[in-house]
Amino acid sequence: MKIGPKFKIAKRLGAPIFEKTQTQKFALSASKQGKTSKRKPGQMSDYKRQLIEKQKMRFTYGITEKQLRRYVDEAILKSEQPVLGLMTRLEQRLDNTVYRLGLAKTRRFARQMVSHGHILLNGKKLNIPSAKVRVGDILTIREGSKQSALFVAFTETFESTSLPTWLSMDGKKLEGTITALPIYTPSETLFDPEQVFEYYSR
């Protein structure tokens, strides 16, 4: 998915939603922009606020408008807690799981790894980034890819302390396991899922 200049998009949305914008330089730039803006607090319409939160969610996970709409509809239909259902489904994407395991530094890079066939799910190659992982699933690196520059240094740099609680990783075997359902922690997200549901309820 082509998304354009990340720095400009992040500034427009007011959040460091891309890894390259999670820097002190971006924080200082955003701070200056806020001080020089002529717009008074509270002037933003409900629609624009909801649109911004929706875009933050989209760009964070690198998904299309069509995909997000489908996830929202599924969460409303199948979950008693739509926000939790939506966030769980987003985290259960195969590309996101590869990223969360630390195998890729960004979700975009993780998506490329999956698309290029480097990742095995339960021993079978799966090149669909949006595929849903489940509790008990095991992710490994394709044997022919283990000597790739992508993974040779992983065992030396891997730190299990950085893993989410719903995942476990054997750095030596390059084997990750989904041990539980993802846990949604509002304080750790850069967007408000409630506003996303409000946007789609119009």
N, C-alpha and C positions, 0 to 999 in steps of 0.2 A: 504494500500500500504506500503510494507516494504521498508524503505529507508536507513537503515544502520546507522552508527555512525554520529549523527548530527554535532558534533563539527568538525570532520574531513572534512565532506562535505562542511560545511560553510567556513572553512579555504581554501579549494581547490577552491571554487567559489569566495572567496574574499568578502563575504557579510554575515551579520548576518540574514540569511533567516529564521532561526527557532527561536522561542521565547526564548529557553534556551541559545541561542548564543547572545542574545541582552543584553549583560552584559559588564561591564568594563573589566572583565577578558578576554573576547574574543577580545575586541578592542585592549588591550595591546598586546595580543598574535599575532594578525594579524599585528600590527604595527612592532613588532620585526621581524616577518617573512619577511615583506617588506624590512626592513633594511638589513637583512642578505642574501636576495635573490641575486644570481649572474646574473639573467636575466636582461638585459638592457631594459629600457622603449622602447616600439615600436616594440619589437621582436615578439609579439604575432600575429599569422596569423588572417586574417579576419574570417576564418572558426572557429577557436578556440574561438575567441571573441563571435561570434554568438552562438556557442554551450554553452558557459558559461552562456550567458544571457537567453538562452532557459531553461537551467537547473535551473537557479535561479527562473524563473517564475513557472516551474513545482513544485519545492520543496516548494515555498512560498504558493501555493494553494493546495499542496498535491494531485496532479492529475497525471494520467499516461501519457505516451507518446502518446498513442492512443487518449485519451481524448483531449489533447492539440492540436494535429493535427486536430482533428475534429472541435474544436473551431476556429482555425486559418482559416480553409477552409470555415467555415460558415461566419466568419467575412469578408473574401474577397468577397464571393458571395452575401451577403445580406446587407453589409454596405458600404456607400459612404466614410466613414472614418474607414478603417479596424482596426487601432490601438484602436480607441475609442470603436468600436464594440466588439473587443476582450476583452478589459478590463471591459466593461460593463457586458459582459456575465460571466466572471470569478467572478465578484462581485455579480452577481445575483444567484450564486449557493446557494442552501439552507443552506449547511453547513457554507459557508462563511457569510451568512446573520445572522445565529445564533451567530457566532463569533463576528461579527460587533455590534450586539445588546448587547454584553457583557454577554450573557448567558453562554459562555464558554471562558476560558482563552486562548485557542489555537484553531486553525482550526482543528487540529487532534481530540481534545476533542469534538468539535462541531460535527464533522463527526460521532463520536461514539454516541453522544446524538441522532442524527437523525436516525442512523442505529438501535438503540435500542428502537425506537418508543416513545421517550419522547416528541417529537415536533409535534404539530398540525398545519397544514396550512389551513386556512379558516375553522377551525373546524374539519378537517379530518386528521387522522394519515397518515403521509408520511415518509417512512423510506429510501428514496433515496437521499443521500447527494448531488448528482449532479442536482437535480430537480431545475428548473428555477422559481424564484419568480418574480412577476410582481407588478407594481404600484397598490396600493389598497389592496394587499394581507395582511392578518393578521396572525401573528405567535403567538401561545400560547403554554403553557405547558400542557400536558395531565394531567387530574385531578388526576389520580393515582400516578403521578410523583411529584406533588407539595410538598409533604412532604418528598421527597428524600433529602438526604444531599447535593445533587447537587444544590438545589434551595432554601432551607429554609433560608439561609443567604443572598440571592440575594437582597431582598427588603431593607436590611440594608446597603449593600455595593454599591448598584447601583448608578451611577452618570451619569445623562443625558447629562452633558457637554462633555462627552467623545464620544458621538454618532456621526457618520457621518451625514451630513445634509440631506441625503436622507432617513433617518430612524427616527422613533419616538418610544419611549418605555414607557409604564406605568409600573413602577417598582412594584407597589402594586398588580396589576392584572396579572403581568407577561405576558403582551401582547405587542407585537411589531408590528408596521405597516410600510409597504414600502410606503413612501409618494412621492417618485420621483425616477427617474432613477439614478443609481450611477454616481458620478462625478469623472472623472479621473484627478488626479493631479500628473503630472510627478515627481515632487519633493518629493512625498510621497512614491514612489516605489523604490525597491532595484534592479530593472532590467530595461533594455531598450527594450520595445516591438518592436521597429523598427528593432532591431537586430534579434529578434525572427522571424519576417516576412522574413528578409533576409536569415536566416538559411533555412526556408522551401521553399524559392523560388529557391534553387539550383537544 
